[in-house]
């Protein structure tokens, strides 16, 4: 795991509550990356490329930093965090992200963009501590605690989940650099930066042959009508068992093959390549059209 | 199947499109019956017990018909359908319902209410023809076509699904009677009533021993972390295979038993009793708290 804690801030619960109330009142819409998730996933852009309040697409910015959207004036506390903690000159996008009863399938980000992958610097400031919410990064599953600022290695195979119905609001601040950089440069306030906070690593059960056999037996159930459901089911396995998130797609391919449906095999391989391989900018994928 | 077509109306697509645009712009919120569904499920009350625009709870009305909500003035065409087609003196609730990429688990309605089950008269006016959307009623799966007015036997074990991402907007009009009635009495305009429209019955595959074995093999995959997902997966089986929707719960119980987790067995039995047995008014159920 390359993801790690960058620092910790004390959250003003009273001011935070007011901002969270605004976020809750913003209508839920279809998301830009809806093919990656199921359940409740709500992203609200605070800073983005265009300044438009409904522009949820991450894209490269060159020359100019991100623009504030109309939501910013309603979340003064979050805006204060963004502008006083981070170096806004490097800001690419800032958005709140909430997951409930939902999983985001294992994927890699930034692969469709122009910069070298190491130039993208994604951070998460966890605003609420939802005990059943986790992130994964390659071989590790972490639980982000409220107030922690994380560097999330979004160029690696990663995923997010909330097994519960509790709100798990996070402030996701994307920065980008040109050339070599020290991660301290992400911050306007260098005193926030610290390397001495131990992460809450989520303990997982061993991934046994028996468990693998159980997963492969999904060939007796999978069909085009539940292909999408099976993908989301498989996407959660690595949160409970110690196995790499990319195995999600190997299982999906294997189960589709065993079920003997070439169209499912083809879709399984395409979604694998789309999510963790190299997709083109703006490429979209349907899990339910055959 | 006791559900059947009551009539058919010609939809004015231009006026309908304006109303649907309003419905699409209404914020999506947490639903009153969210434990019954996953995916996108959006219900907007047009007439209800209180007249409040956010009151989504069905309850018995005695003496007074349902009240219009603030949404009604924005959907003049749907209001015209409600008030000219149906006998509004018997109106209990009218709401639009949309499902996308979603399933509502098999359940029985009205069991927590006061009247005899045969006194409740639920109708659906299908507004859009989404080819992958179906309803089930006991032993039958139907596809409601746009313009059809259906009596849906909601006191029987029934379910709804949309396997696709196409909008499937329906106008659900609930009436109630006291004592014996002729179903023609549901209508203000008796000329709408007809019994000569053949329903589009959805052909299903035979439910084989092999398929049953595949389902029972889910014992190798089920866990508390995916119990909810497995329930929704099982809820879809009867749309593809010719088997009763209530089997959903028998499989869930059996798979939980085979997995050897008493808490899962207990929750499976409770959700079965809650959904298709006798629940108390206002009773709620969590699929993710253990």
HADDOCK unambig.tbl for C-alpha pairs under 7 A between the chains (distance, minus, plus):
assign (segid A and resid 27 and name CA) (segid B and resid 27 and name CA) 4.48 0.50 0.50
assign (segid A and resid 27 and name CA) (segid B and resid 28 and name CA) 6.15 0.50 0.50
assign (segid A and resid 28 and name CA) (segid B and resid 27 and name CA) 6.18 0.50 0.50
assign (segid A and resid 28 and name CA) (segid B and resid 28 and name CA) 5.54 0.50 0.50
assign (segid A and resid 38 and name CA) (segid B and resid 39 and name CA) 6.93 0.50 0.50
assign (segid A and resid 39 and name CA) (segid B and resid 38 and name CA) 6.92 0.50 0.50
assign (segid A and resid 39 and name CA) (segid B and resid 39 and name CA) 5.96 0.50 0.50
assign (segid A and resid 163 and name CA) (segid B and resid 225 and name CA) 6.57 0.50 0.50
assign (segid A and resid 163 and name CA) (segid B and resid 288 and name CA) 6.97 0.50 0.50
assign (segid A and resid 164 and name CA) (segid B and resid 288 and name CA) 5.95 0.50 0.50
assign (segid A and resid 211 and name CA) (segid B and resid 220 and name CA) 6.45 0.50 0.50
assign (segid A and resid 211 and name CA) (segid B and resid 221 and name CA) 6.99 0.50 0.50
assign (segid A and resid 214 and name CA) (segid B and resid 220 and name CA) 3.98 0.50 0.50
assign (segid A and resid 214 and name CA) (segid B and resid 221 and name CA) 5.32 0.50 0.50
assign (segid A and resid 215 and name CA) (segid B and resid 220 and name CA) 6.78 0.50 0.50
assign (segid A and resid 215 and name CA) (segid B and resid 221 and name CA) 5.78 0.50 0.50
assign (segid A and resid 217 and name CA) (segid B and resid 217 and name CA) 6.39 0.50 0.50
assign (segid A and resid 218 and name CA) (segid B and resid 218 and name CA) 6.95 0.50 0.50
assign (segid A and resid 220 and name CA) (segid B and resid 211 and name CA) 6.47 0.50 0.50
assign (segid A and resid 220 and name CA) (segid B and resid 214 and name CA) 3.98 0.50 0.50
assign (segid A and resid 220 and name CA) (segid B and resid 215 and name CA) 6.79 0.50 0.50
assign (segid A and resid 221 and name CA) (segid B and resid 211 and name CA) 7.00 0.50 0.50
assign (segid A and resid 221 and name CA) (segid B and resid 214 and name CA) 5.31 0.50 0.50
assign (segid A and resid 221 and name CA) (segid B and resid 215 and name CA) 5.79 0.50 0.50
assign (segid A and resid 225 and name CA) (segid B and resid 163 and name CA) 6.57 0.50 0.50
assign (segid A and resid 226 and name CA) (segid B and resid 233 and name CA) 6.81 0.50 0.50
assign (segid A and resid 229 and name CA) (segid B and resid 233 and name CA) 6.76 0.50 0.50
assign (segid A and resid 233 and name CA) (segid B and resid 226 and name CA) 6.79 0.50 0.50
assign (segid A and resid 233 and name CA) (segid B and resid 229 and name CA) 6.74 0.50 0.50
assign (segid A and resid 288 and name CA) (segid B and resid 164 and name CA) 5.98 0.50 0.50
